[in-house]
């Protein structure tokens, strides 16, 4: 393998600070056994929340995340469920209510890619991405909202009745040839999030999104694993480094906390400037 660029292996992302901003809260993170979901689940646990680690494949990895959260002093358990299944999502929230009593925070992170040139994309590839990335967020958010409305605001826990964080992507803004199904799902998440936020804000439910840029995760290993790939990627990132799951995790902790209580219906881009169209930096 080509020797790694030092920047590829030496992250400049500072560690997630351990502050108990979320003490007493109960969080569900979907797709939480690797990558961004893992980073968010661990950070929420470090911040004091009890966490349900959702996954669909990879039992050992999910259980390892649970153990890491427990080491931080929070409760956690893993729950295998396909977020595109209405029945499995309902059962997951029902178990969470039984185990933890309620849900305060949902991070709808589960997502996947099934890439193809548009003229070769199958209906199965299109449907799979929309089912998981978009319908999965709808189903989880619907169950969370139902619980938030049932319980209402508990002032000693949070200013809000509940918080939903939709994991989107810079590709809700940036077109992505060869990934039309993925970009369409993320564009749809943006307006679903904003419309839901508008609807439930009067009930003191906050809905926001995080749009990651290039993050070092297993889903995009080919984009950063070699020096050549990493250098090419950096032409798209003005800040000059790849993002780490911890970068997203810090944003999620903040959005889930009362420190962001007046933030409603916003997409927080965590992308090192990728959405600044760096190709125009030299005058266009």
Buried (B, 14 or more C-beta within 10 A) or exposed (E): EEEBBEBBEEBEBEEBEEEEBBEEBBBBBBBBBBBBBBBBBBBBBBBBBBBBBBBBEBEEBBBBBBEBBBEBEBBBBBBBBBBBBBEBBBBBBEBBBEEBEBBBBBBBBBBBBBEBEEEEBEEEBBBBBBBBBBBBBBBBBBBBBBBBEEBEBBEEBBBBBBBBBBBBBBBBBBEBEEBBBBBBBBBBBBEBBBEBBEEBBEBBBBBBBBBBBBBBBEEBEEBBBBBEBBEEBBEBBBBEBBBBBBBBBBBBBBBBBBEBEEBBBBBBBBBBBBBBEBEEEEEE
